[in-house]
């Protein structure tokens, strides 16, 4: 597989200014060559650069055991592999300090600068009859609370144990595979966002990012939540981590709550009827009506996880 990056560059502080820069640096470093546990990147076959500064990244072509139509238990296996990967940097490996690593993942998802402009719009949308019929009369107050909290959610994640994260570990970027010895492994592609993050953050993407692309039915979100979280904790234990599971749950639920802008987008497409079809990583096109149905259920899941994050923070942050 060939990935072509035109004029990749980092600024003086190591921030990415062109897509793919961080992934190229990760492959050029030793970091991706020696990841712990059953999570690995595709094998790099070559990195070439032409006279115009474009970089040609040649990678192993990976196929998925299930054609990216995973049964529920496979999400648990992948979560366990992510847990073993994250856990190694909590127990036996130092957290990398390379300047090009992504260091503001939480701030990126919290989009704090948008909160003031979105607040008024959200309150208006929450009063629409269609919205109230689907979400109930408490939506306005719950949504208002959600928009008061992004900065606190970012602070919460900064106080939790930090590890090395993929930061984009949704189904579209994961491949179920088997080693030569028959053991399951997970091959993760697209390492553009690799960097430090809180324990639990990677599985927030696995759950929420996968459902956002309509690759797992949101009506079964609770099942996915339970299987993924249990698998992730098992992976942390595999790596030798013996910390508090409630702190992991806090990191996971808080990372989901950072996606508050998703709620605004969902209400907007409901009211305006502007939903577009979604194409999954399997190549299927999901109709706009199905997308709206999926996103409404996801928004309810988001609000519930935000409530859980607040409760867990109140119970556990003082002990950190």
C-alpha positions in Angstrom: 0.0 0.0 0.0 1.3 3.5 -0.9 0.5 6.6 1.0 1.7 9.8 -0.8 2.2 13.0 1.3 2.9 16.2 -0.5 5.2 18.7 1.3 4.7 17.4 4.8 6.1 19.8 7.4 6.1 20.5 11.2 6.3 24.0 12.6 9.0 25.2 15.0 7.1 23.7 18.0 6.5 20.3 16.4 2.9 20.9 15.6 1.6 19.3 12.4 0.9 21.7 9.5 0.3 19.1 6.8 -1.5 15.8 6.9 0.7 12.8 7.4 3.8 14.6 8.9 3.5 12.9 12.3 2.9 9.5 10.8 6.1 9.8 8.6 8.1 10.8 11.7 6.7 8.0 13.7 7.7 5.5 11.0 11.2 7.1 10.7 11.7 6.9 14.4 12.1 3.6 16.3 8.7 4.1 18.0 6.5 2.2 15.7 9.1 -0.5 15.1 8.8 -1.9 18.6 5.3 -1.5 19.9 4.4 -3.8 22.9 1.7 -6.4 22.8 -0.6 -7.6 20.1 -1.3 -4.1 18.6 1.1 -3.2 15.7 1.3 -0.9 12.7 1.6 -2.2 9.2 5.1 -3.1 8.4 6.9 -0.3 6.6 8.5 -1.4 3.4 10.1 1.9 2.4 10.1 5.7 2.7 11.1 7.7 -0.4 11.2 11.4 -1.0 11.2 13.0 -4.4 12.8 16.2 -5.7 9.6 18.2 -4.9 9.6 17.2 -1.3 6.7 14.7 -1.5 7.1 11.6 0.7 6.1 8.1 -0.5 5.3 5.8 2.4 5.2 2.1 1.3 3.4 -0.1 3.8 2.3 -3.7 4.1 -1.1 -4.3 2.6 -3.3 -5.6 5.4 -6.6 -7.5 5.1 -9.2 -7.9 7.9 -10.3 -11.3 9.0 -13.9 -10.2 9.0 -13.9 -7.8 6.1 -14.4 -5.0 8.6 -17.8 -6.5 9.6 -16.7 -7.4 13.1 -18.8 -9.5 15.5 -19.2 -7.9 18.9 -16.6 -10.1 20.6 -13.9 -8.8 18.1 -14.3 -5.3 19.5 -13.4 -6.8 22.9 -10.3 -8.4 21.4 -9.2 -5.1 19.8 -9.9 -3.2 23.1 -7.8 -5.7 24.9 -4.9 -5.2 22.5 -5.3 -1.4 22.9 -5.2 -1.9 26.7 -2.0 -4.0 26.5 -0.5 -1.2 24.3 -1.5 1.6 26.6 -0.7 -0.4 29.7 2.9 -1.0 28.7 3.5 2.8 28.8 1.9 2.8 32.3 4.1 0.0 33.7 7.2 -0.9 31.8 8.0 1.7 29.2 8.8 5.4 29.5 6.4 7.7 27.9 8.0 9.0 24.7 8.9 12.7 24.6 9.5 13.3 20.9 8.6 16.9 20.1 6.5 15.9 17.1 4.0 13.8 19.1 0.5 15.2 19.3 0.2 16.9 22.7 -3.2 18.6 22.6 -5.6 15.9 21.6 -8.1 16.7 24.4 -8.1 20.4 23.5 -8.5 19.6 19.8 -11.7 17.5 20.5 -13.0 20.0 23.1 -13.0 22.8 20.5 -13.2 25.3 23.4 -13.3 28.3 21.0 -16.6 27.2 19.6 -18.5 26.9 22.9 -19.8 30.5 23.0 -21.1 30.6 19.5 -22.6 27.1 19.8 -24.4 27.7 23.1 -27.1 30.0 21.8 -27.7 27.8 18.7 -27.9 24.7 20.9 -30.5 26.2 23.1 -32.6 27.3 20.1 -32.4 23.8 18.6 -33.3 22.1 21.8 -36.7 23.9 21.9 -37.8 22.6 18.5 -40.8 20.2 18.8 -39.1 17.5 16.8 -36.1 17.6 19.0 -38.1 17.6 22.2 -40.2 14.7 21.0 -37.1 12.6 20.4 -34.9 13.7 23.3 -37.4 14.7 26.0 -38.0 18.0 27.9 -34.7 17.7 29.8 -32.5 18.1 26.7 -32.1 21.9 27.0 -30.8 21.7 30.6 -28.5 18.7 29.9 -27.2 20.3 26.7 -26.5 23.6 28.6 -24.6 21.6 31.2 -22.6 19.8 28.6 -21.5 23.1 27.1 -20.4 24.4 30.4 -18.0 21.5 31.0 -15.5 21.1 28.1 -12.7 23.0 29.8 -13.3 21.0 33.0 -13.3 17.8 30.9 -9.9 18.7 29.5 -8.5 19.4 33.0 -9.9 16.0 34.2 -8.1 14.2 31.4 -4.9 16.0 32.2 -5.0 14.8 35.9 -5.4 11.2 35.0 -2.5 8.8 34.3 -1.0 9.5 30.9 0.1 6.9 28.4 0.9 6.7 24.7 -2.3 6.6 22.5 -3.1 6.0 18.9 -5.9 8.6 19.2 -7.8 7.4 16.1 -8.5 3.8 16.9 -11.9 3.5 15.3 -12.9 0.4 13.3 -11.9 2.1 10.0 -8.3 2.2 11.2 -8.1 -1.3 12.7 -7.7 -4.7 11.1 -8.2 -8.0 12.8 -5.4 -10.4 11.9 -3.7 -13.6 13.0 0.0 -14.1 13.6 1.8 -17.1 12.2 1.3 -18.8 15.5 -2.4 -18.4 15.2 -2.8 -15.8 17.9 -5.0 -12.8 17.2 -3.5 -9.4 16.7 -4.8 -5.9 15.7 -3.1 -4.0 13.0 -3.6 -0.2 13.4 -3.2 2.2 10.4 -3.1 6.0 10.3 -0.8 7.1 13.1 -1.1 10.8 12.3 -2.5 11.5 15.8 -0.1 9.4 17.9 0.8 11.1 21.2 0.3 11.1 25.0 -3.2 10.9 26.3 -5.2 9.7 29.3 -5.9 6.1 30.1 -9.2 5.2 28.5 -9.0 7.7 25.7 -8.3 5.2 22.9 -11.4 3.2 23.6 -13.5 6.3 23.5 -12.6 6.5 19.9 -13.1 2.8 19.3 -16.7 3.1 20.6 -17.8 6.6 19.5 -15.7 6.9 16.3 -16.9 3.5 15.0 -20.6 4.3 15.7 -20.2 7.8 14.1 -19.4 6.1 10.8 -22.4 3.9 11.2 -20.2 0.8 11.5 -21.9 -0.5 14.6 -25.6 0.0 15.5 -26.1 2.7 18.1 -29.1 0.9 19.5 -26.6 -1.6 20.8 -24.2 1.1 22.2 -24.5 -0.2 25.7 -23.4 -3.7 24.6 -20.4 -2.2 22.7 -19.5 -0.1 25.8 -19.5 -3.1 28.1 -17.5 -5.4 25.8 -14.9 -2.8 24.9 -14.4 -1.5 28.4 -14.0 -5.1 29.9 -11.6 -6.0 27.1 -9.6 -2.8 27.6 -9.2 -3.4 31.4 -8.2 -7.0 30.7 -5.5 -5.6 28.4 -4.2 -3.2 31.0 -4.0 -6.1 33.5 -2.1 -8.2 30.8 0.5 -5.4 30.8 0.8 -5.6 34.6 -1.1 -2.4 35.4 -2.9 -2.6 38.8 -4.5 0.8 39.0 -8.1 1.8 39.9 -10.6 0.7 37.2 -12.8 3.7 38.1 -10.0 6.0 36.9 -10.0 4.2 33.6 -13.8 4.6 33.4 -13.4 8.3 34.2 -10.9 8.7 31.3 -13.1 6.8 28.9 -16.3 8.6 29.7 -14.7 12.0 29.8 -13.1 11.5 26.4 -16.5 10.7 25.0 -18.0 13.8 26.6 -15.4 15.9 24.8 -17.4 15.2 21.6 -20.1 17.7 22.7 -20.0 19.4 19.2 -21.5 16.1 17.8 -24.7 16.9 19.7 -25.0 20.3 18.0 -24.4 18.7 14.6 -27.0 16.1 15.2 -29.7 18.6 16.3 -28.8 20.8 13.3 -29.3 18.1 10.7 -32.5 17.0 12.4 -34.0 20.5 12.2 -32.6 21.4 8.8 -32.9 18.0 7.2 -29.3 18.4 5.9 -27.9 15.0 6.7 -25.7 13.5 4.1 -25.2 9.8 3.4 -22.2 8.2 5.1 -19.9 5.8 3.4 -18.4 3.1 5.7 -15.0 1.6 5.5 -16.5 -1.4 3.9 -17.8 0.8 1.1 -21.5 0.7 2.0 -23.5 3.9 1.7 -25.8 4.6 4.7 -28.9 6.7 3.8 -29.4 10.1 5.4 -32.5 8.9 7.3 -30.5 6.0 8.8 -27.6 8.4 9.7 -30.0 10.7 11.6 -31.5 7.7 13.5 -27.9 6.6 14.4 -26.8 10.0 15.5 -29.8 10.6 17.7 -29.1 7.4 19.6 -25.4 8.3 19.8 -26.3 11.8 21.2 -28.3 10.2 24.0 -25.3 7.9 24.7 -23.0 11.0 24.7 -25.2 12.8 27.2 -25.3 9.7 29.5 -21.5 9.3 29.4 -21.1 12.9 30.2 -23.3 12.5 33.3 -21.2 9.5 34.3 -18.0 11.4 33.8 -19.2 14.2 36.1 -20.2 11.7 38.8 -16.9 9.8 38.6 -14.9 13.0 38.6 -16.7 14.2 41.8 -16.0 10.8 43.4 -12.4 10.2 42.4 -10.5 13.4 41.3 -9.8 14.5 44.9 -8.0 11.2 45.4 -5.6 11.7 42.5 
